[in-house]
């Protein structure tokens, strides 16, 4: 080994490891407050933002989206450190925090704006999402078809500030909503 090759090898060994760039994932599982709470608990998730995915109206408001005719879906954008948590692990969290057999909304929230979906940002996310859905469909753990959509993310608009971290800012009303909507009971039934 030449001195130069030895020196370059030594530099590579002592050089600090560069951190991986944060990555973005987007999921829709009904009410974005509940999806946000689930992902806020995951180590390696750097931030979460409740908002509206895709749709045909620029900068929609909650009032507009909740009417169900803008094409937007209540979603959560997740910024994560891929050295701490993988996209596969995020998919696992997502699957266990919504009802994959209900394509017409989630729990007490009905309509296209509450439908479950994985909005992929690149081909790798698309392939991993499709693979995870295929496994569920083949294993048939629910006795009903898996209806969660997998679509490209075209645009994401953050929701109004009052919707961000709702489970933290308004714990009593959030817990009341989550309980009366039947989310926890249905998830327990689905995932045992």
Buried (B, 14 or more C-beta within 10 A) or exposed (E): EEEEEEEEEEEEEEEEEEEEEBBBBBBBBBBBBBBBBBBBEBEBBEEBBBBBBBBEBEEBBBEBBBEBEBBBBBBBBBEBBBEEBBBEBBBEBBBEBBBBBBBEBBBBBBBBBBBBBBBBBEEEBBEBBEEBBEEBBEEEBBEEEBBBBBBEBEBBBEBEEEBBBBBEEBEEEBEEBBEEBBBEEBBEEBEE
